[in-house]
Amino acid sequence: MTAVRETPEGVELSVRVAPRASKNELCGMHGDALRVRLQAPPVDGKANKALVRLLARTFDVPPSAVRILRGETGRLKRVLVRGGRASAIAGIAGTAG
């Protein structure tokens, strides 16, 4: 599976989440997934909400355009960003993580 793939709907991402971090940030690649650090704990969907907000800001789309396709309760997730372009994270995806 590719970490970032453009589809007719937008961009599909494989994301590896690290909750309870010191700040919210995209950290580069971790294997076949984009590594994301989130301040929120993985309780009551708080980390998922923080992920949606961070990706919405990164791709300059409303939070409603970001949907978690798979992995809502795990660290490895597949996310769709409707209307997003892979170029929004091109510099980040190329870094080591």
C-alpha positions in Angstrom: 0.0 0.0 0.0 1.3 3.5 -0.9 1.5 6.1 1.9 0.0 8.8 -0.3 -2.2 8.2 -3.3 -4.3 10.7 -5.3 -7.7 9.4 -6.3 -10.6 11.1 -8.2 -12.1 12.1 -4.8 -8.9 13.6 -3.3 -5.9 12.1 -1.5 -5.7 8.8 0.4 -3.1 8.6 3.1 -1.7 5.9 5.3 -1.0 7.5 8.7 0.8 6.3 11.8 -0.4 8.3 14.8 1.7 8.9 17.9 -0.7 10.4 20.6 0.3 12.3 23.7 3.1 14.1 21.9 4.4 17.6 22.9 2.9 19.2 19.8 0.8 18.4 16.7 3.0 17.8 13.7 3.6 15.8 10.5 7.0 14.1 11.0 7.8 12.4 7.7 7.6 8.8 6.7 7.6 5.8 9.1 7.7 2.7 6.9 4.8 2.9 4.4 2.9 5.6 6.4 3.1 9.3 7.1 4.0 9.7 10.8 1.9 12.2 12.7 2.4 13.3 16.3 -0.7 14.5 18.2 -1.0 16.2 21.6 -4.4 14.6 22.3 -4.7 11.3 24.1 -6.3 8.3 22.3 -9.4 8.5 24.5 -13.0 9.2 23.4 -11.9 9.9 19.8 -9.8 13.0 20.9 -6.7 11.9 18.9 -8.9 11.2 15.8 -10.4 14.7 16.0 -7.0 16.2 16.4 -5.8 14.3 13.3 -8.7 15.5 11.3 -8.1 19.1 12.3 -4.3 18.9 11.5 -4.9 17.3 8.1 -7.6 19.8 7.3 -5.2 22.7 8.0 -2.4 21.0 6.1 -4.5 20.4 3.0 -6.4 23.7 3.4 -9.8 22.0 3.3 -12.7 22.0 5.9 -12.5 19.3 8.6 -15.7 17.8 7.1 -13.6 16.9 4.0 -11.3 14.6 6.1 -12.6 11.1 6.8 -10.9 8.2 8.5 -11.5 5.2 6.3 -9.9 2.5 8.4 -8.2 2.2 11.8 -10.3 4.5 14.0 -9.2 2.6 17.1 -5.6 1.9 16.1 -2.4 3.8 15.5 -2.3 2.9 11.8 -5.0 4.6 9.8 -6.1 5.1 6.2 -7.5 8.6 5.7 -9.3 10.3 2.7 -8.9 14.0 2.2 -11.6 15.1 -0.3 -10.4 17.9 -2.5 -6.8 17.5 -1.3 -3.7 17.3 -3.4 -0.6 15.1 -2.6 1.6 18.1 -3.2 0.4 19.6 0.1 2.7 17.2 1.9 5.3 16.5 -0.7 8.1 18.1 1.3 7.1 16.3 4.5 6.6 12.9 2.9 10.1 13.0 1.6 11.7 13.4 5.0 13.0 10.5 7.1 10.9 9.8 10.2 
